Structures are given as C-alpha cells and as structure tokens.
Amino acid sequence: MSTVEFDSVGEWNAQVPLLIVGAGAAGLCAALAAKEAGVDAVVIERDGVPGGSTALSAGLIPAADTRFQRAKGVVDSPDRLAADIQRKAHGEAPAALLETIACSSASLIEWLAERHSLPFELIQNFNYPGHSALRMHGLPSRTGRELVDRLRNAAELSEIVVLTGCIAQTLFAQKDGRVGGIEIVRGDGSRERIGCNAVILACNGYGGNPELIRRFIPEMANALYFGHPGNRGDAVLWGERLGAELACLGAYQGHGSVATPHNILITWAVIMEGGFQVNAQGRRFSDETCGYSEQAAEVLRQPGGIAWDIFDARIAAVARQFEDFQAAERAGAMLFADGVDELAVSIRVPADIFAEEWRNVEALKIRGAMDRYGRRFSAEQALRPPFFAVKVTGALFHSQGGLAIDATGRVKRKDGALFPNLFAAGGAAVGISGTTAAGYLSGNGLLTATVLGRLAGQAAAALVSLSS
Ligand SMILES: Cc1cc2nc3c(=O)[nH]c(=O)nc-3n(C[C@H](O)[C@H](O)[C@H](O)COP(=O)(O)OP(=O)(O)OC[C@H]3O[C@@H](n4cnc5c(N)ncnc54)[C@H](O)[C@@H]3O)c2cc1C
C-alpha cells in the first residue's frame, strides 16, 4: 500500500540526487533530461521490463512545427496545436501549462530523434479528429513498445540506473512537504530506503485501481481497462496524504474501438478514413468523428455494450501500418463480405436497417453533406467491396486527472504554493484535457508524458544542482 510517513527519522540504505518513480515515457524522458543537465537519476520501476501504458499505446506524439513537418510542406505552429487542444478541452486546459507544452513539442521530437536516435516519421496518410494539421510523429512499427524500448536503450547508453522489479511504496516527507526519500519493496519482499534531493512522480494515473475508478470515474467502473495494470494511482494517493492539489479527477482517455473478445485496439483511422459504427441493431448512433475517447461511453451505452466498425479494403490498407491492426487480422477479428446484405448476415444485424444506414452514409458522401449527428462526410471516402467489419467495445485507457503542477512539473499544494522538491509528469499529473472524456484530443497522453517528463527532468536537475 502506497503511503506517506512524516518526519520519520531513519537510516537511508543509499542516497541519490534524484529519484524518479516509473519507467514509462515520462520517467525515461525525465531521466534522460536530468542526465543531460549533469544530474544522475535513479528510476524505480515495478515491472521486470519497463513498459507501462506507453508500451500499450500506438506511440504517436503530436508536435507542431517540427523539421519532419517542414520537410513535407506541412504548415503548423505551437499556437495552432494549443488552440486545437484547448478547443477539444472546451477551454478547460490550464493555459500557461498548455502554452509551454505546445511550444516545447517540436524540440522534444527533435531532441529524441537527434540526440537519442529515435527514428520518428510524420504520419501522413490519415489524421485524427480535432487536429488541424498533420502532426502525429511515430516510429516505424507505430507501437508504444518500440517507443519505450528505444527510450530504455537511450537510458542504458546514458548509464542511467533503472531499478526494475521494485515498487515505490512509502514517501518520507517533512511537515513542509519536502520529500527526503522513498522506501522501495523488491520482488523478494526486501525493503530499502533511498534518500534523495528531489523526486519526480512518473507512475501514471489510477486506471489500474478499481476502487479509485469507482470513486472518480464511476461511468467507467465496469468498463474494460486497457491500460497498464501496475498504474494503481500511487501519485494521487501520495498527493492526497501530502496535501497536494488534485485536479480533473473525473477526466479520462477512453477508446470506442477495441476488438472484442480479442481485446486488440483497432485504430480510429478506420473511422476517420470513411468508416462508421453501427450497434447490434444495425443502427448508427453518433458522430464518430467527435473523438475516440468519448466514443467509449457511447459504445458502452449501446445494446450489449458493443458496436461494429464498418469499413473497406482501402481503409484496411491504411490501418495495416499499425501492428495492432495486423494482429487483429491474424486473430480473426475481421469479417468480410462483397455485399452490404451479406455483411449484415455475417455480423447478425437486421439487414434492412443496416442497408438503410449504409445508403444514407454513402449518399451523404456523394453530396459532401452532414448527417443527423453533425458528422460531415466526403466524396473521396466512398466504401467499395470487399467490405470489412469488426466487433468492438469501449474501454478505459487512462485517467487524465492527477496532481496539479506548474509549467516545470513542480507539484502544487492545495493553497497554490509549490512543494519544495516534488515534481510530477505524464499520467501522474493532471492532463490538458479538461474535466471529461470528451476533452481528450488524441496524442494528449504521450505529449504530456514526453514533454513534461523532459521539462520536469530539467527543472529537478536544476534544483538538485543548486542545492548541492
Ligand atoms: C492502449 C493505449 C493506447 C494509447 N495510445 C496513445 C497514443 O497513440 N498517443 C498518445 O499520446 N497516448 C496514447 N495513450 C496514452 C499513453 O499511453 C499514456 O498517456 C502515456 O503512456 C503515459 O506515460 P507515463 O510515463 O505517464 O505512464 P506509463 O507509461 O504507464 O509508465 C508508468 C510506469 O510507472 C510504473 N509504476 C507505477 N506505480 C509504480 C510504483 N509505485 N513503483 C514503481 N513503479 C511504478 C508502471 O509500472 C509503469 O511502467 C494510449 C494508452 C493506451 C492504454
């Protein structure tokens, strides 16, 4: 059980300048940035091999005005990225934090590409809802596994110590909130106390803690959790005990397209490229292009908590750039047919209703018109046989609420003052998606994890250097 002990005087088994809890994207970026600033961090990771939710993601990071965009003639700017994020967050994203993140996004991608040899590419053959420019940067496999493996490799090359198989359990703090160290528990049950000058919490949110989900996000209490099970809300629990400000705890990233029963993510590209969703009665039920996050709850509200993604071979070819999509094909999640009626039979929905929805969508495409939910279709996206269908459900990916921070990742107290030496980044900190699932713009997760991880690493290193 994660806890805080106040003013406890004891012996440290070791003393290090900077402790980072969690070796996902946020923790590893923080450690790399601190090292570059001349400060050695020790990263504590509960798993045997670092992965976290980062490894489960598609590894796509939005960034504005990168050299990758300029090389392809894409015009973008940090202001535009911030405006897109703020529009999706209904104006609820903390403005100063958002500006810092947007302005630091290009340098983050270029830093990882140039200094740490991560071979980013600009994703050009589809865009996610709400992004007004092509700005998703991904690695060749389009997987978060590759992202975290490459970050871990960079950490190894930088001789950063990652203590794997160790759970950070007890934070030792003084009454003024200064954190003196952490007790870790190893796999064999042994405990060690490591003293430090500063701490960065990069242990993500509370998606893996059913009790906290019931408390903060009841609408997803019964949903499939698709994130890392080790993210048990330790940052929020420590923060509560320390008197930290916790913000936007009901916000989350969901996803309305997880193949069931296979539990494999089906990229939202299948929708954005002209596909659509119907429920078990063969009916469409929403504007799917609002975003995949809020679509999770929409899908769960349908009969049986499922929907069918409907698309075609052209769209499948786009989606195949994602290994997850290929895995879903190998697992037999896709059904195919050459005709609409035949597809209705395969997915067992009423053929007349399904055919009517299909005719409506395709007619709207020809006219470039808007449907009854406000979705606008485009003529280039007509579906042609063979047609594809995959049964999906809605899932919880990660919580978006967390510790309130300043623009350097320093954790805030309830009274607005800053903790002396406590930082948070990634899913441990409050996100930039406002208070609901609908505020999540695709990419917000890794954008905040990587950019804020780097900024927190730099700021913590500066603090440690000053104090030593
Ligand atoms: C299926 C899926 C797809 C996604 N796709 C995208 C995408 O394409 N783009 C995007 O921007 N975002 C995406 N996201 C969200 C994104 O993955 C997260 O926002 C991001 O990975 C968070 O990074 P992090 O470093 O904060 O957390 P994590 O990567 O989860 O790392 C946290 C680490 O902390 C460790 N830890 C936790 N508690 C402790 C403890 N007490 N002691 C020691 N270690 C601890 C965990 O084991 C874990 O390794 C996706 C999420 C999911 C689940």
Ligand as a Chemical Component Dictionary entry (heavy atoms), coordinates in Angstrom:
data_LIG
# 
_chem_comp.id                   LIG 
_chem_comp.type                 NON-POLYMER 
_chem_comp.pdbx_formal_charge   0 
_chem_comp.three_letter_code    LIG 
# 
loop_
_chem_comp_atom.comp_id 
_chem_comp_atom.atom_id 
_chem_comp_atom.alt_atom_id 
_chem_comp_atom.type_symbol 
_chem_comp_atom.charge 
_chem_comp_atom.model_Cartn_x 
_chem_comp_atom.model_Cartn_y 
_chem_comp_atom.model_Cartn_z 
_chem_comp_atom.pdbx_ordinal 
LIG C1  C1  C 0 -3.948 1.149  -25.500 1  
LIG C2  C2  C 0 -3.474 2.555  -25.339 2  
LIG C3  C3  C 0 -3.172 3.314  -26.475 3  
LIG C4  C4  C 0 -2.719 4.624  -26.347 4  
LIG N1  N1  N 0 -2.317 5.305  -27.482 5  
LIG C5  C5  C 0 -1.781 6.552  -27.338 6  
LIG C6  C6  C 0 -1.226 7.264  -28.465 7  
LIG O1  O1  O 0 -1.097 6.743  -29.577 8  
LIG N2  N2  N 0 -0.794 8.542  -28.275 9  
LIG C7  C7  C 0 -0.847 9.111  -27.037 10 
LIG O2  O2  O 0 -0.457 10.273 -26.892 11 
LIG N3  N3  N 0 -1.256 8.435  -25.936 12 
LIG C8  C8  C 0 -1.724 7.182  -26.060 13 
LIG N4  N4  N 0 -2.137 6.503  -24.937 14 
LIG C9  C9  C 0 -1.915 7.115  -23.609 15 
LIG C10 C10 C 0 -0.433 6.983  -23.253 16 
LIG O3  O3  O 0 -0.049 5.624  -23.373 17 
LIG C11 C11 C 0 -0.159 7.460  -21.828 18 
LIG O4  O4  O 0 -0.695 8.763  -21.679 19 
LIG C12 C12 C 0 1.334  7.520  -21.551 20 
LIG O5  O5  O 0 1.943  6.298  -21.906 21 
LIG C13 C13 C 0 1.608  7.829  -20.092 22 
LIG O6  O6  O 0 3.003  7.712  -19.878 23 
LIG P1  P1  P 0 3.550  7.635  -18.392 24 
LIG O7  O7  O 0 5.034  7.558  -18.497 25 
LIG O8  O8  O 0 2.934  8.707  -17.580 26 
LIG O9  O9  O 0 2.960  6.262  -17.824 27 
LIG P2  P2  P 0 3.338  4.744  -18.119 28 
LIG O10 O10 O 0 3.874  4.553  -19.458 29 
LIG O11 O11 O 0 2.149  3.940  -17.743 30 
LIG O12 O12 O 0 4.517  4.468  -17.102 31 
LIG C14 C14 C 0 4.281  4.453  -15.692 32 
LIG C15 C15 C 0 5.205  3.418  -15.094 33 
LIG O13 O13 O 0 5.172  3.555  -13.668 34 
LIG C16 C16 C 0 5.269  2.261  -13.098 35 
LIG N5  N5  N 0 4.764  2.357  -11.730 36 
LIG C17 C17 C 0 3.516  2.668  -11.316 37 
LIG N6  N6  N 0 3.459  2.727  -9.985  38 
LIG C18 C18 C 0 4.700  2.433  -9.528  39 
LIG C19 C19 C 0 5.274  2.327  -8.230  40 
LIG N7  N7  N 0 4.581  2.562  -7.110  41 
LIG N8  N8  N 0 6.590  1.976  -8.126  42 
LIG C20 C20 C 0 7.323  1.736  -9.243  43 
LIG N9  N9  N 0 6.825  1.828  -10.493 44 
LIG C21 C21 C 0 5.534  2.183  -10.630 45 
LIG C22 C22 C 0 4.443  1.404  -14.028 46 
LIG O14 O14 O 0 4.805  0.037  -13.907 47 
LIG C23 C23 C 0 4.791  1.991  -15.389 48 
LIG O15 O15 O 0 5.856  1.316  -16.007 49 
LIG C24 C24 C 0 -2.599 5.192  -25.045 50 
LIG C25 C25 C 0 -2.907 4.438  -23.901 51 
LIG C26 C26 C 0 -3.336 3.125  -24.038 52 
LIG C27 C27 C 0 -3.628 2.318  -22.791 53 
# 
loop_
_chem_comp_bond.comp_id 
_chem_comp_bond.atom_id_1 
_chem_comp_bond.atom_id_2 
_chem_comp_bond.value_order 
_chem_comp_bond.pdbx_ordinal 
LIG C1  C2  SING 1  
LIG C2  C3  SING 2  
LIG C2  C26 DOUB 3  
LIG C3  C4  DOUB 4  
LIG C4  N1  SING 5  
LIG C4  C24 SING 6  
LIG N1  C5  DOUB 7  
LIG C5  C6  SING 8  
LIG C5  C8  SING 9  
LIG C6  O1  DOUB 10 
LIG C6  N2  SING 11 
LIG N2  C7  SING 12 
LIG C7  O2  DOUB 13 
LIG C7  N3  SING 14 
LIG N3  C8  DOUB 15 
LIG C8  N4  SING 16 
LIG N4  C9  SING 17 
LIG N4  C24 SING 18 
LIG C9  C10 SING 19 
LIG C10 O3  SING 20 
LIG C10 C11 SING 21 
LIG C11 O4  SING 22 
LIG C11 C12 SING 23 
LIG C12 O5  SING 24 
LIG C12 C13 SING 25 
LIG C13 O6  SING 26 
LIG O6  P1  SING 27 
LIG P1  O7  DOUB 28 
LIG P1  O8  SING 29 
LIG P1  O9  SING 30 
LIG O9  P2  SING 31 
LIG P2  O10 DOUB 32 
LIG P2  O11 SING 33 
LIG P2  O12 SING 34 
LIG O12 C14 SING 35 
LIG C14 C15 SING 36 
LIG C15 O13 SING 37 
LIG C15 C23 SING 38 
LIG O13 C16 SING 39 
LIG C16 N5  SING 40 
LIG C16 C22 SING 41 
LIG N5  C17 SING 42 
LIG N5  C21 SING 43 
LIG C17 N6  DOUB 44 
LIG N6  C18 SING 45 
LIG C18 C19 SING 46 
LIG C18 C21 DOUB 47 
LIG C19 N7  SING 48 
LIG C19 N8  DOUB 49 
LIG N8  C20 SING 50 
LIG C20 N9  DOUB 51 
LIG N9  C21 SING 52 
LIG C22 O14 SING 53 
LIG C22 C23 SING 54 
LIG C23 O15 SING 55 
LIG C24 C25 DOUB 56 
LIG C25 C26 SING 57 
LIG C26 C27 SING 58 
# 
